[in-house]
Amino acid sequence: MLLPTLNENVKKLYRNSASLKLNYENVVIHSKLKDFVKRVDDSGLSIKTSLNGSEEYWIDGEMHTVRPNTYLVVNRHQSFDCYLKSPKEIEGFCFYISPTLLSEVIETHQFELKDLLAKEGCTGREQIVFREQIHHMKENVLGLYLERLMPILKNMLEENRWIWDFNSLYFNLAEKLVESHIEMNQRITRLSSVKNSTREELYRRLSLAFAFICDNYHKDIQLDQLARIAAISKYHLLRSFKLVYGITPYQKILQLRLERAKELLSKDYNLEEIAYEVGFSDRRSFTKAFKKAYQAPPSAFRL
């Protein structure tokens, strides 16, 4: 059973219910569950997220585990099984987008989508088939939007204070979803394999390495380790990662370390603490890398 909130756009799912259809349009579901097992035969277009635990979704015989900092898109009319069992409450958001709104967004991107829609056999305002795989929040524009959005929604729920224009929210979600689909297809076309299925699989493997970097940039990550995660050779990883993301794995690690360092500079940390927190061996190497990237010393970014 879905419980209402003070805003009709957000529904609460706080206990298991066999009667739920999970086929909605322009609705946000906030869930807090320890036990949820559900078969859905006709889903609405949705974006699944988790704030503090794991949710398993079985789609076409393949398991997708949604964890914090990741999301999963489930296409409209898709069937799937959802499984969640935990000793503590798992909290998450599920965002449903209407096909009418999505069609309007697709129409605004017709020029960018022309070749893609033709390849997928779509015309006019027909729907795109989105990739049903786990994406890291930092992988594309939709993930970055969700990363900013979810803490705001959580805070509004806790305070029962709604200051959001939900029509804009649904439009932004639809737009970021389409833009991310375009972005991923552009990345995939940069790969040199003849078969599209081979490029798709290679991109999926590279995204695993990308996600590992995003979650572990503060640690000592070795190229051998990334190659094992992606299940490809080190040379293939280096070459393909640069083609897809425009930077090498090491450059991505450095980028994330320095971005996090900038955040910590606004807090009560000294430079030694920041250096070790983000993964540098000492203050000197941190300061040198920071100055090279931003043409200014860390002290210039102190508030």
Backbone torsions as a table, in degrees:
resi	resn	phi	psi	omega
1	MET	NA	133.6	176.2
2	LEU	-90.7	129.8	179.5
3	LEU	-97.3	139.2	179.7
4	PRO	-74.4	156.3	170.2
5	THR	-115.1	-175.7	178.0
6	LEU	-69.6	-12.1	175.6
7	ASN	-118.0	126.3	-174.6
8	GLU	-67.1	-14.8	179.9
9	ASN	-78.1	-18.2	-177.5
10	VAL	-115.2	125.5	178.3
11	LYS	-114.9	146.9	179.2
12	LYS	-100.0	132.2	173.3
13	LEU	-119.2	97.0	-173.5
14	TYR	-115.7	2.7	173.1
15	ARG	-155.0	155.6	-177.6
16	ASN	-65.3	145.3	179.0
17	SER	-151.3	121.6	-178.5
18	ALA	-70.9	-19.6	-174.6
19	SER	-83.3	-11.2	-177.5
20	LEU	-65.3	132.5	178.7
21	LYS	-91.0	-28.2	-178.1
22	LEU	52.7	46.0	176.9
23	ASN	-134.0	81.1	-172.5
24	TYR	-117.0	170.7	176.3
25	GLU	-134.2	128.3	178.3
26	ASN	51.1	59.5	177.8
27	VAL	-140.0	144.0	173.1
28	VAL	-109.7	125.8	175.9
29	ILE	-106.6	123.5	175.3
30	HIS	-101.6	119.7	-175.9
31	SER	-113.8	143.9	170.8
32	LYS	-138.7	104.3	-170.8
33	LEU	-141.4	145.6	170.9
34	LYS	-102.2	-26.2	-173.9
35	ASP	-144.1	117.1	179.1
36	PHE	-150.9	115.2	176.8
37	VAL	-127.4	122.8	-171.7
38	LYS	-150.1	135.0	171.3
39	ARG	-102.5	124.6	178.8
40	VAL	-116.0	122.3	-176.8
41	ASP	-94.5	-19.4	-177.4
42	ASP	-149.1	87.3	-173.8
43	SER	-81.8	154.4	165.4
44	GLY	-82.4	162.0	175.1
45	LEU	-63.9	121.3	-172.9
46	SER	-144.2	158.5	177.1
47	ILE	-121.6	116.1	-176.3
48	LYS	-96.5	134.8	177.9
49	THR	-139.1	162.9	176.0
50	SER	-137.5	141.2	179.9
51	LEU	-94.9	-27.7	-170.8
52	ASN	-150.7	15.0	-179.2
53	GLY	-167.7	-165.0	-174.8
54	SER	-112.0	137.1	173.3
55	GLU	-125.2	131.7	-177.8
56	GLU	-104.4	134.1	177.2
57	TYR	-126.4	128.0	176.8
58	TRP	-104.4	117.2	-179.3
59	ILE	-127.1	121.9	-180.0
60	ASP	51.1	41.5	176.3
61	GLY	80.0	3.3	-179.1
62	GLU	-115.7	135.9	-178.5
63	MET	-91.3	135.4	176.4
64	HIS	-123.9	120.8	-177.9
65	THR	-104.2	115.0	179.2
66	VAL	-89.7	121.8	179.0
67	ARG	-123.0	171.4	174.3
68	PRO	-54.0	143.0	-179.4
69	ASN	74.2	13.1	175.5
70	THR	-133.5	165.7	174.7
71	TYR	-147.7	162.1	178.8
72	LEU	-133.9	132.7	174.1
73	VAL	-97.9	131.0	174.0
74	VAL	-114.6	124.8	-176.3
75	ASN	-71.6	156.0	176.5
76	ARG	-61.5	139.6	-179.3
77	HIS	71.3	6.5	176.8
78	GLN	-74.6	149.1	172.3
79	SER	-106.6	145.2	-179.9
80	PHE	-159.3	165.8	173.1
81	ASP	-115.8	136.1	178.4
82	CYS	-113.6	136.4	-178.2
83	TYR	-137.7	126.1	178.6
84	LEU	-145.0	121.1	173.4
85	LYS	-141.2	125.4	-176.2
86	SER	-155.1	146.1	176.0
87	PRO	-70.0	-20.3	177.3
88	LYS	-117.8	160.2	179.7
89	GLU	-66.3	130.7	174.4
90	ILE	-98.6	123.1	-176.5
91	GLU	-106.6	139.4	179.1
92	GLY	-161.5	173.8	174.8
93	PHE	-124.5	141.5	171.7
94	CYS	-123.6	126.4	-175.7
95	PHE	-108.9	120.9	177.8
96	TYR	-103.0	134.4	-177.6
97	ILE	-120.5	135.0	-177.7
98	SER	-75.3	145.8	177.8
99	PRO	-63.9	-30.5	178.5
100	THR	-64.8	-46.1	178.6
101	LEU	-64.1	-43.0	179.5
102	LEU	-61.0	-40.8	178.5
103	SER	-60.4	-39.8	178.8
104	GLU	-64.1	-40.8	179.2
105	VAL	-67.8	-41.6	178.7
106	ILE	-58.7	-40.7	-179.4
107	GLU	-62.6	-34.2	179.5
108	THR	-72.8	-14.9	-179.7
109	HIS	-113.4	24.9	-175.0
110	GLN	-57.2	-40.0	-177.6
111	PHE	-63.6	-46.4	-179.7
112	GLU	-68.5	-29.4	-174.8
113	LEU	-95.0	-3.0	-172.9
114	LYS	-53.0	-55.6	-178.1
115	ASP	-67.9	-38.5	-179.2
116	LEU	-64.5	-45.1	-179.8
117	LEU	-64.4	-37.9	178.5
118	ALA	-64.2	-41.3	179.8
119	LYS	-64.3	-35.7	-178.0
120	GLU	-88.2	1.0	177.8
121	GLY	77.0	22.8	-179.9
122	CYS	-102.8	153.4	175.3
123	THR	-136.0	155.9	173.8
124	GLY	55.0	-125.1	-174.0
125	ARG	-96.8	18.8	-179.3
126	GLU	-67.2	162.7	-174.6
127	GLN	-81.7	150.6	173.1
128	ILE	-85.4	146.9	170.8
129	VAL	-94.4	111.7	-176.7
130	PHE	-84.5	155.5	179.1
131	ARG	-71.1	122.1	179.0
132	GLU	-94.2	79.4	178.3
133	GLN	-145.9	164.2	179.6
134	ILE	-74.5	130.6	177.0
135	HIS	-119.5	140.7	173.1
136	HIS	-78.4	147.5	-178.5
137	MET	-58.4	-30.9	-177.0
138	LYS	-89.8	6.1	-176.0
139	GLU	-79.0	-28.1	-174.7
140	ASN	-157.6	178.4	-173.9
141	VAL	-67.4	-31.4	176.9
142	LEU	-65.8	-45.5	179.3
143	GLY	-60.7	-42.7	179.0
144	LEU	-64.2	-36.3	177.2
145	TYR	-66.9	-44.8	178.5
146	LEU	-62.2	-37.5	179.9
147	GLU	-59.7	-37.8	178.1
148	ARG	-80.4	-35.8	-173.2
149	LEU	-71.0	-44.8	-169.7
150	MET	-61.6	-42.8	176.9
151	PRO	-62.7	-33.8	178.8
152	ILE	-66.1	-46.5	178.6
153	LEU	-62.3	-42.9	179.7
154	LYS	-60.6	-42.2	-179.9
155	ASN	-65.9	-40.9	178.8
156	MET	-65.2	-36.9	177.6
157	LEU	-65.0	-44.0	-177.9
158	GLU	-65.6	-33.1	-177.7
159	GLU	-96.4	-3.5	-175.1
160	ASN	50.9	43.8	-177.2
161	ARG	-129.0	112.7	-174.2
162	TRP	-110.0	111.5	-179.0
163	ILE	-120.9	18.2	-171.3
164	TRP	-101.4	140.1	170.3
165	ASP	-87.5	99.9	-172.7
166	PHE	-71.0	-25.0	173.5
167	ASN	-62.2	-40.9	176.5
168	SER	-67.1	-37.8	179.7
169	LEU	-60.8	-48.9	-178.7
170	TYR	-64.8	-38.7	177.9
171	PHE	-64.5	-43.7	179.9
172	ASN	-62.9	-41.5	177.8
173	LEU	-61.6	-45.6	179.6
174	ALA	-63.1	-42.6	-179.5
175	GLU	-65.7	-44.4	179.4
176	LYS	-66.1	-34.9	177.8
177	LEU	-62.9	-46.5	179.5
178	VAL	-67.3	-43.3	179.8
179	GLU	-62.1	-37.9	178.6
180	SER	-68.2	-36.7	176.8
181	HIS	-62.9	-42.9	177.1
182	ILE	-63.2	-46.5	-179.1
183	GLU	-58.5	-45.3	-179.7
184	MET	-66.1	-39.0	178.2
185	ASN	-66.3	-36.2	176.0
186	GLN	-64.2	-39.5	177.4
187	ARG	-64.0	-44.0	-177.1
188	ILE	-64.6	-37.0	-179.4
189	THR	-67.6	-16.8	177.4
190	ARG	-74.3	-18.8	180.0
191	LEU	-76.6	148.7	-167.9
192	SER	-91.6	-3.4	-178.2
193	SER	-62.6	145.7	-178.8
194	VAL	-71.5	-46.3	-176.6
195	LYS	-81.4	135.1	178.5
196	ASN	-64.9	-35.4	179.6
197	SER	-63.1	-34.2	177.9
198	THR	-69.5	-41.7	177.7
199	ARG	-63.7	-42.1	178.7
200	GLU	-59.5	-45.8	-178.7
201	GLU	-67.0	-38.8	178.0
202	LEU	-65.6	-40.0	177.7
203	TYR	-63.6	-40.6	178.3
204	ARG	-59.4	-42.1	179.9
205	ARG	-68.7	-40.0	178.0
206	LEU	-64.6	-35.8	179.7
207	SER	-65.8	-28.1	175.0
208	LEU	-65.9	-42.8	177.5
209	ALA	-66.4	-40.8	178.4
210	PHE	-60.2	-45.8	-180.0
211	ALA	-63.6	-39.8	179.4
212	PHE	-62.8	-40.9	177.8
213	ILE	-62.0	-45.5	-178.2
214	CYS	-61.3	-34.2	-177.7
215	ASP	-88.1	-17.0	-172.1
216	ASN	-132.1	19.7	-175.5
217	TYR	-58.7	-25.6	-178.3
218	HIS	-80.4	-3.7	179.2
219	LYS	-102.4	174.4	178.4
220	ASP	-84.3	95.9	-177.8
221	ILE	-95.4	127.3	179.1
222	GLN	-103.4	150.7	-179.4
223	LEU	-62.0	-38.1	177.5
224	ASP	-57.8	-39.7	179.8
225	GLN	-63.8	-45.8	179.3
226	LEU	-64.6	-38.9	179.2
227	ALA	-64.0	-38.3	177.3
228	ARG	-66.0	-40.6	179.8
229	ILE	-63.8	-41.1	-179.5
230	ALA	-83.1	-10.8	-179.7
231	ALA	58.3	40.8	174.6
232	ILE	-138.6	169.0	-178.8
233	SER	-71.5	159.8	179.7
234	LYS	-59.8	-42.2	-179.2
235	TYR	-64.0	-45.1	-179.8
236	HIS	-62.7	-39.9	178.8
237	LEU	-62.1	-50.4	-178.1
238	LEU	-58.7	-49.0	-176.4
239	ARG	-65.6	-47.3	-175.1
240	SER	-72.7	-37.8	178.7
241	PHE	-60.3	-43.7	179.5
242	LYS	-65.7	-39.7	178.1
243	LEU	-62.5	-43.4	-174.4
244	VAL	-76.6	-48.1	-171.7
245	TYR	-102.5	-7.2	176.3
246	GLY	82.1	-4.6	177.5
247	ILE	-141.4	163.0	178.3
248	THR	-80.8	164.4	176.0
249	PRO	-55.7	-42.0	-179.8
250	TYR	-63.6	-41.8	179.0
251	GLN	-63.2	-35.6	177.2
252	LYS	-67.0	-42.4	177.5
253	ILE	-60.0	-46.5	-179.6
254	LEU	-63.4	-42.0	178.7
255	GLN	-57.9	-47.3	-178.9
256	LEU	-66.6	-38.1	178.1
257	ARG	-63.0	-43.6	-177.8
258	LEU	-72.3	-35.3	176.3
259	GLU	-63.2	-42.4	178.3
260	ARG	-67.7	-36.8	178.5
261	ALA	-61.8	-39.9	177.9
262	LYS	-61.0	-38.7	177.3
263	GLU	-64.6	-42.8	-177.1
264	LEU	-70.8	-23.9	179.0
265	LEU	-65.6	-22.5	179.2
266	SER	-85.1	-1.2	-179.7
267	LYS	-114.0	-177.3	-173.6
268	ASP	-87.7	62.7	176.3
269	TYR	-120.5	141.9	172.4
270	ASN	-86.8	170.8	-173.1
271	LEU	-64.8	-34.8	178.1
272	GLU	-63.6	-44.0	-179.9
273	GLU	-63.9	-41.4	179.0
274	ILE	-64.6	-44.5	-178.9
275	ALA	-56.6	-49.0	-178.8
276	TYR	-71.7	-34.3	-179.0
277	GLU	-62.6	-38.9	-175.5
278	VAL	-96.1	-3.1	172.3
279	GLY	112.4	4.8	176.7
280	PHE	-83.4	152.7	-176.7
281	SER	-74.0	-27.6	179.5
282	ASP	-161.1	173.6	-178.0
283	ARG	-63.1	-40.1	-176.0
284	ARG	-61.7	-47.7	-178.9
285	SER	-66.0	-35.6	176.7
286	PHE	-63.4	-50.3	-177.9
287	THR	-61.6	-40.6	179.9
288	LYS	-63.0	-46.6	-179.9
289	ALA	-66.1	-38.6	-179.2
290	PHE	-64.8	-47.0	-179.5
291	LYS	-63.4	-38.7	179.5
292	LYS	-65.3	-37.2	-177.1
293	ALA	-77.7	-39.3	-171.4
294	TYR	-114.3	3.9	179.2
295	GLN	54.2	31.0	178.4
296	ALA	-160.9	150.6	179.0
297	PRO	-73.8	160.9	178.4
298	PRO	-54.7	-34.4	-178.2
299	SER	-59.6	-25.8	-179.6
300	ALA	-70.0	-15.9	-177.8
301	PHE	-103.3	6.2	175.3
302	ARG	-71.4	137.1	179.0
303	LEU	-88.3	NA	NA
